Amino acid sequence: MQRNKIIGSLVTTIEREKTLQTQLMSICFQVDTLYVTLNGFKKLPEYFNRFGNVIGICDPNNTTRDIAKLIISEEVESSFFFTFDDDLLYPENYVDVYLRKFEEHGKNVIICLHGTILKSHWKMYYNDRKVIHYFQPLDRDLEFDLAGTATTAFHTDFLKIKFDEIWDYDIGSDLWLAYFAYKKNMPLISIARKKNWVVCKPRTQNAGTPLYIKVAKDRDWQWRRNRFIHGWKAHDK
């Protein structure tokens, strides 16, 4: 029987071009193919030629934001699909651990580390939730309501996220993944791990402002995301 391929996908920005090469080196040997969407780039960095399994996609106008890492799955047949971030450091056994979790839970799930549990009868997404960060320890596998796409994986036999199904790219990839998981009744499972199994890379001076900091200061964005979740997520947990 032919084994399932392992596909990776991440999105980066022009501000992180200098640190991207190190990131690719930590990921590419764990996957068969790694898709990298380069927001703000007009051409591929020269070092991309050194990686035989990395496919770069330039998006000079940042058309699809971070959703690009998800919609690549539309073109991927019968594979484990991993989404990465460009500012995290992943251990050498990262993919192998996830694959063992798929054997345990089945392929009709989304495996993750970072995620959110909504409180019972929640009203405000940013206030009525508990966030379990990717670097925090977890002593057992736990089901989440939303998962952070810096550390998610799913199988494309059960989930493909299509370009024409997205109507608001500013909502962000985490919420869109949760939306499609909810529609397809796919559990979001955060797996047990030790503290700092995955860690953040040291910030560089010109690395750009992390998305979570921008969101924390943008009330309009918070309200848009809150309305988005209220449109489909049940509140009577």
C-alpha positions as CSV (number, residue, x, y, z in Angstrom):
1,M,0.0,0.0,0.0
2,Q,1.3,3.4,-1.0
3,R,2.0,5.5,2.1
4,N,0.3,8.9,2.6
5,K,2.5,11.8,1.6
6,I,3.4,14.5,4.2
7,I,2.8,18.0,3.0
8,G,3.8,21.2,4.8
9,S,2.6,24.7,4.3
10,L,3.6,28.0,5.8
11,V,3.3,31.7,5.1
12,T,6.0,34.3,5.6
13,T,6.4,38.0,5.1
14,I,9.2,40.2,3.5
15,E,10.3,41.3,7.0
16,R,11.3,37.8,7.9
17,E,13.3,37.0,4.7
18,K,16.7,36.9,6.6
19,T,15.5,34.3,9.1
20,L,13.4,32.2,6.8
21,Q,16.3,30.0,5.5
22,T,16.9,28.6,9.0
23,Q,13.2,27.9,9.4
24,L,13.1,26.0,6.1
25,M,16.1,23.9,7.2
26,S,14.3,22.8,10.4
27,I,11.1,21.7,8.6
28,C,11.9,20.5,5.1
29,F,13.5,17.2,6.1
30,Q,10.4,16.2,7.9
31,V,8.0,16.5,5.0
32,D,7.8,15.3,1.4
33,T,6.9,18.8,0.1
34,L,6.9,22.2,1.8
35,Y,4.8,25.0,0.3
36,V,5.9,28.5,1.3
37,T,3.7,31.5,0.5
38,L,5.8,34.6,0.5
39,N,3.7,37.6,1.2
40,G,5.2,40.9,-0.1
41,F,7.8,39.1,-2.2
42,K,8.2,39.8,-6.0
43,K,10.7,37.0,-6.5
44,L,12.0,34.0,-4.6
45,P,15.0,34.4,-2.4
46,E,18.1,32.8,-4.1
47,Y,18.6,30.2,-1.4
48,F,15.3,28.5,-2.4
49,N,17.2,26.7,-5.0
50,R,19.1,24.7,-2.3
51,F,15.9,23.0,-1.2
52,G,14.7,20.2,-3.5
53,N,11.3,19.8,-1.8
54,V,10.4,23.4,-1.2
55,I,7.9,25.2,-3.5
56,G,7.8,29.0,-3.2
57,I,4.7,31.0,-4.1
58,C,5.2,34.8,-4.3
59,D,2.2,37.0,-3.4
60,P,3.4,40.6,-3.8
61,N,0.1,42.1,-2.7
62,N,-0.5,39.8,0.3
63,T,-3.8,38.8,-1.3
64,T,-4.7,35.8,0.8
65,R,-3.0,36.8,4.1
66,D,-2.2,33.8,6.3
67,I,-5.1,31.9,4.8
68,A,-2.7,30.9,2.1
69,K,-1.3,28.1,4.3
70,L,-4.7,26.5,4.4
71,I,-6.0,26.8,0.8
72,I,-2.9,24.9,-0.5
73,S,-4.7,21.8,0.8
74,E,-7.3,22.1,-2.0
75,E,-4.6,20.8,-4.4
76,V,-3.3,18.0,-2.2
77,E,-4.5,14.5,-2.6
78,S,-4.6,11.9,0.2
79,S,-1.9,13.4,2.4
80,F,-1.2,14.5,5.9
81,F,-1.2,18.3,5.7
82,F,0.9,20.2,8.3
83,T,0.6,24.0,8.8
84,F,3.6,25.8,10.2
85,D,4.6,29.3,11.3
86,D,7.7,31.1,10.3
87,D,8.7,32.2,13.8
88,L,8.6,28.8,15.7
89,L,11.3,26.2,16.1
90,Y,10.0,22.6,15.7
91,P,11.7,19.5,17.1
92,E,13.2,16.9,14.8
93,N,10.5,14.4,15.8
94,Y,7.6,16.8,15.4
95,V,6.0,15.2,12.4
96,D,6.6,11.7,13.7
97,V,4.8,12.4,17.0
98,Y,1.8,13.8,15.1
99,L,1.6,10.8,12.8
100,R,1.5,8.5,15.9
101,K,-1.4,10.6,17.2
102,F,-3.3,10.1,14.0
103,E,-2.8,6.4,14.4
104,E,-4.3,6.7,17.9
105,H,-7.2,9.1,17.1
106,G,-7.9,8.3,13.5
107,K,-7.5,10.5,10.4
108,N,-10.8,12.4,10.8
109,V,-9.4,14.8,13.4
110,I,-7.2,17.9,13.5
111,I,-4.1,17.5,15.6
112,C,-2.6,20.6,17.3
113,L,-0.7,22.1,20.2
114,H,-1.9,25.7,20.6
115,G,-5.6,26.3,20.9
116,T,-8.6,27.8,22.7
117,I,-11.4,26.4,24.8
118,L,-14.5,28.6,25.0
119,K,-16.3,29.0,28.3
120,S,-19.8,27.7,28.7
121,H,-22.4,30.2,27.3
122,W,-19.6,32.4,26.0
123,K,-20.4,35.8,24.5
124,M,-17.1,37.5,23.8
125,Y,-14.4,35.4,22.1
126,Y,-11.5,37.4,23.5
127,N,-12.8,37.5,27.1
128,D,-14.7,34.1,27.5
129,R,-12.0,31.7,26.7
130,K,-9.0,29.8,27.9
131,V,-5.9,29.7,25.7
132,I,-3.4,26.8,25.9
133,H,-0.2,27.9,24.3
134,Y,2.0,25.7,22.2
135,F,4.9,26.0,24.6
136,Q,2.9,25.0,27.7
137,P,3.0,21.4,28.9
138,L,-0.1,19.2,28.7
139,D,-0.4,16.0,30.5
140,R,-3.1,14.4,28.3
141,D,-4.7,14.9,24.9
142,L,-7.5,17.5,25.1
143,E,-10.2,18.6,22.7
144,F,-10.3,22.3,21.8
145,D,-12.8,24.6,20.2
146,L,-10.2,26.4,18.1
147,A,-6.6,25.5,17.1
148,G,-3.7,27.7,16.2
149,T,-2.5,27.0,12.7
150,A,1.1,27.3,13.7
151,T,0.8,23.8,15.0
152,T,-2.0,22.0,13.2
153,A,-2.2,18.9,10.9
154,F,-5.1,17.1,9.2
155,H,-5.6,14.6,6.5
156,T,-6.8,15.8,3.1
157,D,-9.1,12.8,2.6
158,F,-11.3,14.5,5.3
159,L,-10.6,18.2,4.9
160,K,-9.7,20.4,2.0
161,I,-10.1,24.2,2.4
162,K,-11.0,25.8,-0.9
163,F,-10.2,29.3,-2.2
164,D,-13.8,30.0,-3.2
165,E,-15.1,29.0,0.3
166,I,-13.3,31.9,2.0
167,W,-15.1,35.3,2.0
168,D,-13.1,37.3,4.5
169,Y,-9.3,36.9,4.5
170,D,-8.8,39.3,7.5
171,I,-10.6,36.8,9.8
172,G,-7.4,34.8,10.1
173,S,-6.5,31.1,9.5
174,D,-7.2,29.9,13.0
175,L,-10.9,30.9,12.9
176,W,-11.3,29.6,9.4
177,L,-9.8,26.2,10.3
178,A,-12.2,26.0,13.3
179,Y,-15.1,26.9,11.0
180,F,-14.4,24.1,8.6
181,A,-13.7,21.7,11.4
182,Y,-17.1,22.5,13.0
183,K,-18.9,22.1,9.7
184,K,-17.3,18.7,9.1
185,N,-17.6,17.6,12.7
186,M,-13.8,17.1,13.1
187,P,-12.5,17.2,16.6
188,L,-9.6,19.6,17.3
189,I,-7.2,17.7,19.6
190,S,-4.3,19.2,21.4
191,I,-1.7,16.5,22.2
192,A,0.2,15.8,25.4
193,R,3.7,17.2,25.5
194,K,6.4,18.6,27.7
195,K,7.0,22.3,28.3
196,N,8.8,24.1,25.4
197,W,8.6,21.1,23.0
198,V,8.0,23.8,20.4
199,V,9.4,27.3,21.1
200,C,9.4,30.7,19.5
201,K,12.5,31.9,17.6
202,P,14.3,35.0,19.1
203,R,12.8,38.2,17.8
204,T,14.9,40.1,15.3
205,Q,14.7,43.9,15.0
206,N,13.0,43.9,11.6
207,A,10.9,40.8,12.0
208,G,7.5,42.7,12.0
209,T,4.9,42.8,14.7
210,P,3.4,39.4,15.5
211,L,-0.3,39.0,14.5
212,Y,-1.5,38.3,18.1
213,I,-0.1,41.7,19.2
214,K,-1.9,43.5,16.4
215,V,-5.2,41.8,17.2
216,A,-4.9,42.7,20.9
217,K,-4.8,46.4,20.0
218,D,-7.5,46.3,17.2
219,R,-11.0,46.4,18.6
220,D,-12.7,46.5,15.2
221,W,-10.8,43.3,14.2
222,Q,-11.8,41.7,17.5
223,W,-15.5,42.5,16.9
224,R,-15.4,41.1,13.3
225,R,-13.9,37.9,14.6
226,N,-16.4,37.6,17.4
227,R,-19.3,38.1,15.0
228,F,-17.8,35.5,12.6
229,I,-17.7,32.8,15.4
230,H,-21.2,33.7,16.6
231,G,-22.5,33.0,13.1
232,W,-21.8,29.3,13.3
233,K,-20.5,28.2,16.7
234,A,-23.0,26.8,19.2
235,H,-23.0,28.7,22.6
236,D,-24.7,26.1,24.8
237,K,-21.6,24.0,25.6
